[in-house]
């Protein structure tokens, strides 16, 4: 891509160099000039139905690609992606938010321009709280350097950043290009060496070490290093819900997903009885910890994230996660005889029972069987789609993705747009409840427009099924839709109305073969039918609010 000396073209050039090939957004008058530049560039601009859908798509794209970009107009668009940006911050997803805004020359005497809220910097101040770095490109002399500063922070911390581009600055000449940050982000070598020495000693004198891997292994691209560490040391490895699929679940050292009382008893006993728990890139969130039913002893723990490193009760500063993981890999950690074996086995083939009503348990047994024969990215929305999905068997080159910390409903359908844009060779398998679908299901229109083909399994249990075990009432009910008819409304895709196991079987067979458009499988479930994981979680939560 040719270099340019305008602010707008420089911004496009730099994100293209960082691997971005798609930008997600909704047009508006304050950003139309920039949208036109994108259209004329090698980057494809994907217009979604709603800004929130664009934000979720960019988030999913970032989780797979390393950087995602959402582009919207001022306030009415920008504030709509405040929620998706908050999610990206909470879950460490490197998303760049680009917002058009009123021109600097238009702001004289503080006119009451449309979309404005209080002051012209109101939106900027909101995003300062939601991002790791932010900038308003209101000075051509510094604009390029500000772009580099924001991009560097996004890349370093795997957190979202914000750039506001006044519309009269899009084609403004920038007299100098930015200096790309070439200084590597490295740990303090002395502190790192001391931490690795202490960690190595703790591991070597332990009898039952366990690695608990989390989501930051995904974010910082450390899957291969994790695998090498496991195979070099022969230490068993578990994963958290946010970190699911961080390691092939067929690996002989894999012992399951840990989630306190929410998870299976075998994995829980192995993790909680460990005399050296090596937590790598793991967020100690309430859901990851089974609503704080976990029993993890800090006296026996090595805890390493991008934000904190602690070994037993010792805290270490100035240590990068990447350096710490690679330091452990190089350390003289004794290889040991394996003391546990992978309890996770390939699920048996699913045999549907004719005319038998489908249940959550049987639905996910069939999905497991489906995953055995396909390379898919499973994206689960919040609700029983997520909790039941935790028991799915992810192996091979398949991957699992969910917002298991921020837990915003409506992520999965627009996320499939970002995932398939980032990797068109992998088909998304979307697991979504009816409540979540009613929030962002309109993005099926975007999916149809851009000829994408996810398989969407919609759990129709007549409302917010996650909430019912906690505290039930009419507030959990929603208007029933005929979801399987949505493809007819759009004139695109296949819809299936599923009540029984044999209907599910036929729908999955047809969906697997149908590659030309999306498939929407509406699976009717009893409103009181929930997954075992959700029941355990609901029991824990109900005790807290009564």
N, C-alpha and C positions, 0 to 999 in steps of 0.2 A: 504494500500500500504506500502510495506516494506521501511524502512529508508535506505538511502545510504549516503556514505561519499564523493561522487564525486559532482563536481559543477553542471553538467548537470542533474544528478538524483535528487539532492536537489531541483533544480528549478522546475522540473516536480512534485515532491512530494508536494511542497508548493502550486502550483497553483491547484493541485488536491484537497488539503485540503480546498481550498477556493471555491470549487464547480465547477471548470472547468472540463467538461467531453469531450469537443471538442476543438481542435486547428485548425485554418484555415491557409493555406499557400500554397506556391509553392516551391518545392525542388531546391536546388542549391549546388554546391560543398562545399561552406563554411559552410553549415548548415546540410549536409547530416548525419554527425555523431549524431547530436542532433535529427534529424528526426527519426533516427533508435531507439534512446532511447524512443521517444514518442511512436513509433510503438510497442515497447515491454512493454509499460505501460498500465494502464487501460484507458488512454485518447485516443480518436479516433482522428487521424490526417486526416482532410478533405482537399484534394488537389483541389484547384480551378483552373480555366483556366488561371487566371491572378492574379497578386498580389493585384491589386486594388479591384478585386472581393473578395479576401480573407480579405482585410481590412474592406470592407463594411459588410461582413458576421460577422466578429468579433465584429464590432460596434453594429450591431443589436442584436447579442448574449449578449453583455454586457448590453444593454438597458433592456433586459428581464431577464437576469440571475444575473447581478450584477458585473460580470467580464468577459471580452472576451479577447482572445489571438490570435494574428496573428504572424506567424513564417515564416521568409523569409531569403534569402541570402543577401550578402553584396552589397550595392549600386544599382545594376541593379534591385534587388528586393526591397531593403530598401527604395530607393528613390521613387519607385512606390507607396508605401504606405504613403508617406509624405502627400499626399492630404487627404487620409482617416483619417490619424492621426490628421491633422489640423481640419477636421470636428469633430472628437471626442473631441478635445480640445474646439472648439467653442461651442459645444452643450452638454458639460459635459457628456461624455460617458466613463466609466472606462475600457479602452482597454490597454492591455499590448502588446507592440511590442517587439518581440524577434528576433534579427538579428544575424545570423552567420557572422563571419568576418575572415580575415587572421589571422593565428596563430601569437602569439607574437614573436616566434622564426623566423618566415618568414619575419618579418618587418626590420630585421637588414640590415643596409646599404641602406635602402629605395629602394628596388627593384620595378620594374614596373610590379607588379602583375596585372592580369586581374581584371576587375571591379573597380579598384582603380581610385579615382578622386582627383587630387591635392595631399593631404596628407592622411595618414591612418585615421585621425580623422575627415575628412570632413563630412562623414555621421553623426557621433556622434554630431558634432556641429550643424548640421541641426536639429536633433531631440531634442537637448537641447532647441531650440526655440519652439518646438511643443508639449512638454510634461511637466508635473508637476515635474517629477523626472527622472533622467537618470543615467546609470552606465555602465562602461565597466568592465567585470569580468576578469581582467588581473592579479589578485593577489589571489591565493588560500587562503591566510590567512584572507582576508577581503571579499571574494566573497559572502559567505552566508549572512553576515550582510548587504552587499549592496543590495542583493535581497530583504531582509526584509524592508530595507529603501524605495525602490521603490514601493513595494507592499503596504506598509502602506500609502504612499502618494496617490496612486491611490484610495485606499479605502476611505481615509479621504475626499479628494476633488472631487471624482468622475470625475477625469480627466485622460487622458492617460499617461502611463509611458513607458520608453524605457530601454531595457537591451541588450547590445551587448556582444556576447559570442564568443571570438576567438576560432577557431576550435581546437587548441592544448590545450585548457583549459576545454573542455567538459568533459573529463574523468580524469581531474586533481583531486587529493585528496585534499579535504578541511579539514584541521586539526580540525576545530571547526565549529559547527553549529551556525546559526544565532540566535540571541535573538529576538523572536517575540515581536513586539511592543505591550505591554499590557497596556500602559498608555492610559486611555480613553481621547478622545478629547472632552473636556467640555468647556463651556463658563465661563467667569468671572462672578461669582455668583452675585456680587454686581451690575455690569453693566447690567446683564440680568434682575435682579429684578427691576432696575430703568426703563429699557425699557418696560417691561411688565406693570408696573404701569402706565406709560405715555400712552401706547397703550390702556389699559383698560379704562382709563379716557376718552380718545378721542372717543372710541367706545360707551361708555355708555351715553355720552352727545349728540351723533349724532342722527339724525332723520331717516337717510336713509343710513345705512352702507351696503356695498357690498364687498364680498370677490372675488378677481380676482386671480385664481390659475394658476400656470404655470408649466413648465416642470420639475423643480427641485423637485416637489412633487413626480413625477415618480422616478427621479434619487435616491432620498434619502429614498424611500419606505414609504412615509408619506400619502398614500392614505387613510388609515384607520383613522389616526389622523385628516385629513381634513374632512372626513365624520362625525366624532364625533363632531368636532368643529361646523360644519354647523348645525347638529341636536341639539346640546346643546344650541346654541344661536339663532337658527332659522333665521339666516342671509342669504339672497340670495347669490348665488355663480355663477360666470361666469368663463370661462376658456379662455386662449389664444390659438392660433393656435398650438404653440409648445406643449402646455399642454393638447391638446384635448384628451378626454377620461380619464382625471385625476379623474373625478367623473362620476357616472352613469348618463347619460343625460335624464333618466326618473325620476330622483330625483325631488320631488316637489319644492325644493328650487333652482333648476338649471334654469338659465335665458338665457343661450345661450353662443355662442362663441363671444368674443369681439375682434375686429380688426380695430378700427377706422372706416373710411369710407368704408372699405372693407367688414365689417360685416353688420348684419341686424340692422335696425334702432331702434328696440325695445331695444335690448341689449345695443347698443351704448348710447341711452338716459338714460337708467338705470345706467350704469357705470359712465358716465360723469356728471350726476346730483348728484351722491353720495356725501354726506358731510363727509364720512369717507370710503375711498377706502383702503381695506386691501389686499395688493398685497403680495402673498406668493409664493416664488420660481419662480417669474415671470421675464423673461428677457425682458427688454424694447428695443427690436430690431425693425428695421424698418418695417418688415413684420408683427410682432405682433401688431404694432401700426398703421397698414394700411398706410405704407409709411409716417409716421409722421403726419397723419391726426387726430390722437387721441388728445383729450383735457382732460388731467389729471392734476388736480391741486395739486402740492406737499404740499400745505398748509393743505389739507384734507387727506393726504395719510400716510399710514403705509406701508413701503417697506422693506421686509425681504427676503434676498437671502443668499446663502452660502458665498457670498463675501461682502455683505453690509447690514447693518440695519440702516434705517433712519425713523424717525417719525416726520412728519411735516418737519421742517428744522434742526432737531437735528440728528446728526450722532453718532452711537454707535459702538465701536470696541469690538473685542473678544467675539462675540456672534455667536454660531453655529446655523444654520437653524433649525436643529432637536430640539435643546433646546428651540428656540423661539416659534416654532409651539406648542410644548408640554406645554410651559409656558402659551401660550394663552388658551390652552385647560383647564388648571388648574385654570386660573384666574377667578375672580368674574365678568364675563361679563353677563350683564342682558339679560335674554331671552325676546324676544319681539314678538309681534304679527306679523305674516308675512304680508308684504305689497305688495308683488308681487307674481305672480304664474307662474309656468313653462309654457312658451309659446310653448315649443317644444313638439309636439305630435307624436305619432307613425304614420308614413306615411301610407296612405291608400294603399290597395293592388294595384299592377300595372296591368293594363289591356292593353296588346299590341294591336296595330292596325295593321292589316295585310297589308303588302306591304308598310307601311309608313316608309320613311327614318328616321333613328335614329338620334337624336340630342344629344348634350352634356347634356342638361337639362333632357331629357327623359331617357338617359342612367343612370344618377345618381339617378333619381327617382326609376328606376328598381333595382339599386344596394341597395338603401335604403330598398326596399321591400325584397331583398335577405338577407340582414343583419338581418332582423327581425326573420328569421327562422334558423339562423346558428350562431354558436360561432366561430368567426374568428378574426384574427389579420389583420387589414387593414394596409398595408404599401404603402404609396403614394410617388411616385417620384416627383421631382420638375417639375413644369409646371401646366397645367390645371388639371392634375390628383390631384395635391395638392390643388389648389384653389377650384375646384369643390368638392373635398373631404372634405373640411372644413364644408360643409353643410350636410354631412352624419350624420345619427342618430346612435350614438354609445351607446349601453346600454347592460345590462346583463354583461357577462364576456368577451365581445368583447373589443378590444383595437385598437387605432389608433396610427400609428407611421410614422413620416416623418422628413426630414431634412429641417425644415422650417426656419432656420436661416442661416446656412452655405450655403445651397441651391446648393449642388453639384449634377448635373445630373448623373444618372446611379446608384443610391443607391438601388432602390427597388428590382430588380431581385436578385442580390446577397444577399441582406438583408434577403430575404425569406429563404435562406439556413441557415443563423444564427438563425433565429426565429424558424424554424422547428427543428433544432438541439437542441435548448434550451428547446423547448416544443413540442414534436412530437404529442401531443394530440390536438393541435390547428392548424387549417389549415390556412396558409396565403392567403389573398386576395390581390394580387398585382395590383396596378393601375399605369400604366406607359405609357408615350407618345412614339411615334415612334422615336423621336430624342434621348431620354434617352435610349431606348432599343438598339439602334445601338451602344451605348457606351459599355454596359456591358451585353447585351443579350446572349453573348456566354456562360454565366454561366448557361444557361439551360442545357448545357452538364453536368455540375457538379450536377445539380438537378436530371438529369436522372441517372447519375452514382450512386448516393447515395439514389435512390428510394424515392425521395421526391415528394409531390403532391400539390404544390400551384396552385391556380387558378389565371391566369394572364390575366387581361383585358388591352389590348393594344389600346390606343387611336391613331388611324392613321388619322392625319389631314395634312399629307404631309409636315412635317417640324416642325420648332420650333414655335409652336403656341403661346407660352407665349410672344415671342418677337414681333410678328406681330402687336399687338395693340400699342406697344411702338414706334417702328420704323421698317416698313416693307421694304423688299428688297429681292433680290435673295439670299443673304447670309443666309436667314432663310429657304431655301429649302434644302432637302436632297434627296438622291436616293431612290425611292420607292422600297420596298421589298414586296415579297409575304410572309408576316410574318406567316400566318396560315400554310404554308408549312414547317416551321422549324421542327416541330415534325417528319415529314417524313425524313428529312435529318438526324436527330438524331436517328431515329428508336425507338422513345419513345414519349409518350404523345399524346394528342388529339389536333387538330387544328380546328378552326372554322373561317369561312369567313363571316362576319356579315355586312349587309347593312341596314336591316330593323328591326323594333321592334319585329316582330314575329320570325325572325332568332335569335335575341338576347335572346328571351324567351326560345327557344328550346336549345340553347347553354348552358344557365345557368342551365336548368333542367338536361341536360346530364352531365355537369361538377359537379354538386352537387352529382350525383350518382356515378361518376367515381372516385374511391379512389386509384387506383393502380399506377397512374402517374400524371404528371402535365397536365393542360389544358391551352391552349393559345387561347384567344378570340380576334381576330383582328376585331376591330370595326371601320368601315369607317365613317369618319366625314368630313363635309365641312371645308376647311381650314380657313374660316372666322367665323366659329361657335365656340363661346367661352362661358364659364360659366358667369353668372352675376357677381360673385366675381372677376374674372379675368378682366372683362370689367371695373369694378370700379377701379381696381388696374391699369390697362393699361391707363385709362384716367388720373389718378393721376401721373403716371410716364411720360407719354408723355408730360405733361405740364412742367416737370422739365428739359427735354432735348432739348426742342424747344427754 
